[in-house]
Amino acid sequence: MLEIKRQVPLYRYYKGNFQLPEENYKTKGESVEYNTPSVKGVFVNSDIVKNSKGEGIKRMFVDEDDTGVDASVIENWFKKVYTGATTPTP
């Protein structure tokens, strides 16, 4: 069985919008030169997901190779919104 290993971290953006990719073409004679499309997005700090200082954050990311990360976090990353670890307040 072939196992494919992800080489990039998993990202979660919380509050924003992506714009449609731009399509840029150059014609030179009889051939068309294609450019790689780029995606742009605008994001603001979340009111719900906050860092340890109580400030809203725009994104979270995790790598499958990170140590100290619960396996359920990585397994459910794209299934439900991850809001971070909750710590009880005294």
C-alpha positions in Angstrom: 0.0 0.0 0.0 1.3 3.4 -0.9 1.3 6.0 1.8 1.4 9.6 0.7 3.0 12.0 3.2 1.8 15.6 3.2 4.8 18.0 3.0 3.0 21.2 4.0 1.2 22.2 7.2 -2.6 22.2 7.5 -4.0 25.7 7.6 -7.4 27.0 8.9 -8.4 30.5 8.0 -11.3 31.7 10.2 -13.0 34.9 8.9 -12.5 36.3 5.4 -13.1 35.9 1.7 -11.1 34.6 -1.2 -11.2 36.4 -4.5 -11.5 34.7 -7.9 -8.2 33.8 -9.4 -6.8 36.1 -12.0 -6.4 34.8 -15.5 -3.4 36.3 -17.3 -2.5 35.2 -20.8 0.2 36.3 -23.2 0.0 35.7 -26.8 3.1 35.6 -28.9 2.6 34.7 -32.5 0.7 31.4 -32.8 1.2 30.2 -29.2 -0.5 31.1 -25.9 1.7 31.4 -22.8 -0.2 30.5 -19.6 0.7 31.9 -16.2 0.1 30.1 -12.9 -3.1 31.5 -11.4 -2.8 33.2 -8.0 -5.5 33.2 -5.3 -5.9 36.3 -3.1 -7.8 36.5 0.2 -8.6 39.1 2.8 -9.0 38.0 6.4 -9.8 39.7 9.7 -9.2 38.7 13.2 -11.8 36.3 14.6 -14.0 37.3 17.5 -14.4 33.7 18.7 -10.9 32.1 18.2 -8.4 33.9 20.4 -4.7 33.5 21.3 -3.3 33.3 24.8 -3.4 37.1 25.1 -7.1 37.2 24.4 -6.6 38.7 20.9 -8.5 37.4 17.9 -6.5 35.5 15.4 -6.7 35.1 11.6 -5.4 31.6 11.2 -4.1 28.4 12.8 -1.9 25.8 11.4 -0.5 22.4 12.4 1.9 20.0 10.8 1.3 16.2 10.9 4.9 15.8 12.2 4.4 18.2 15.1 5.0 16.6 18.5 2.6 17.2 21.3 -0.4 17.5 19.0 -3.3 15.2 19.7 -4.0 12.9 16.8 -7.7 13.7 16.8 -6.8 17.4 16.0 -5.1 16.4 12.8 -7.7 13.7 12.0 -10.6 16.2 12.3 -8.9 19.3 11.0 -11.1 19.6 7.9 -14.2 18.0 9.5 -15.0 20.7 12.1 -13.7 24.1 13.1 -10.8 23.8 15.5 -10.9 26.6 18.1 -7.8 25.6 20.1 -7.3 23.8 23.3 -9.6 24.9 26.1 -8.2 25.5 29.6 -10.4 25.8 32.6 -10.3 29.2 34.3 -9.8 29.2 38.1 
